[in-house]
Amino acid sequence: MNDTLSTLNWLVEAGADEAVADSPVNRLVAKASVAPIAAPAPRSPARAPTPLALDDDAIGGAQAAAGTATTLEELKVALEAFDGCALKRTATNTVFADGVASGGVMLIGEAPGRDEDRVGKPFVGRAGQLLDKMLAAIALDRKTNAYITNVINWRPPDNRDPTPEEAAACLPFLRRHIELAEPKVIILLGAVAARHVVGGTEGIMKLRGRWLEYRVGDRMVPLMPTLHPAYLLRQPAHKKLAWRDLQAVAAKMEALGLPEPGSRAN
């Protein structure tokens, strides 16, 4: 039974999530149209996700709360005061971010796990320890020049994937978070982050290693999807794929002059 669950988890994180749907899929019938949360085509610049046809009150409240923030600290306060996401009722802490935004490199993960929920910071468990080693390999450190957040700010029960409604309530805060952090490079960690930030239907295995762009105001920010550290702990053979992605990020950082002088990791 454990082997079966591990296999299913691997398939979902690899992007093959239709195989575990509640009902069979008839491939001969066109799919019903579903409003996307994020809408760039795979080869087009990634744009801010636009949730539709969900809970208008929650989304409107999130947009209003996030829009009032003019600094990261104000955004954190607004997020902690926001009650429009049901996940907050079962979470211990609001997980906002960790690291130094001025370093120019922003990493976006999926959602807090048990350790993150307990501590109130992203990536502090085993996956976080691996992430720190991955970042160190390209001269990044959350203490000096890397900035980390998640799509979802509260832990989903049993670490399940967030629902579209839960994600839609958090996405206005993420959009504003990116605007205020002003990253020069964005790294997406895992399938859930890619699904909600980039949009489209391609799985992380197809997206990873490909440079995309995310629009922040009138500026296009290079964006690299890669594999989640938790996935790499279960599938260590794929660390070589993540390393290739990190090498591409390192080359992009060098081209952009990052990390900036005075913000380099020791």
Secondary structure, DSSP 8 states (H G I E B T S, - for coil): -HHHHHHHHHHHHTT--GGG-SS---TTS-------SS---TTS-B------SS-HHHHHHHHHHHHT--SHHHHHHHHHH----GGGGT-SS----EE-GGGSEEEEES---HHHHHHTSSS-SHHHHHHHHHHHTTT--TTTTEEEEES-SS--GGG----HHHHHHHHHHHHHHHHHH--SEEEEESHHHHHHHT-SS--HHHHTT--EEEEETTEEEEEEEE--HHHHHH-GGGHHHHHHHHHHHHHHHHHHT-S-TT----
